[in-house]
Amino acid sequence: MGPVIGVMLLAAGIETYRNGGSMSGPIAGAFLLVINLWMAWRRLPRRRKPALSP
């Protein structure tokens, strides 16, 4: 759910910026999106091969 909110905030910030608004909206949206994607990546299970026992 986090990346969806980040994309929505980024899109709203870009639209506001195009209409003469502040640059802080797109920056906040991009920051939130990157943080949420990073957290989602960390939660994915790693596909590691099990260590062989001697």
C-alpha positions in Angstrom: 0.0 0.0 0.0 2.9 2.3 0.7 4.3 2.6 -2.9 0.7 3.3 -4.2 0.5 6.3 -1.8 3.9 7.4 -2.9 3.0 7.3 -6.6 -0.3 9.2 -5.9 1.6 11.9 -3.9 4.2 12.2 -6.6 1.6 12.5 -9.3 -0.4 15.1 -7.3 2.9 17.0 -6.6 3.9 17.1 -10.3 0.4 18.3 -11.3 0.5 21.0 -8.6 4.0 22.0 -9.7 2.9 22.3 -13.4 0.1 24.6 -12.3 2.6 27.0 -10.6 2.9 25.4 -7.2 5.9 24.6 -5.0 8.6 22.1 -5.9 8.3 20.5 -2.4 5.3 18.3 -3.5 7.1 16.3 -6.1 10.2 16.1 -3.9 8.2 14.8 -1.0 6.4 12.3 -3.3 9.6 11.0 -4.8 11.2 10.7 -1.4 8.2 8.8 0.0 8.1 6.5 -3.1 11.8 5.7 -2.9 11.6 4.9 0.9 8.5 2.7 0.4 10.1 0.8 -2.5 13.3 0.3 -0.5 11.3 -1.1 2.5 9.3 -3.4 0.2 12.6 -4.7 -1.4 14.0 -5.4 2.1 11.0 -7.4 3.0 11.2 -9.7 0.0 12.5 -13.1 0.8 16.0 -13.7 -0.5 16.3 -16.6 -2.9 19.5 -18.0 -1.5 20.9 -21.4 -1.9 21.1 -23.2 1.4 24.6 -23.7 2.7 26.0 -27.2 2.2 26.9 -29.1 5.4 30.3 -30.8 5.5 
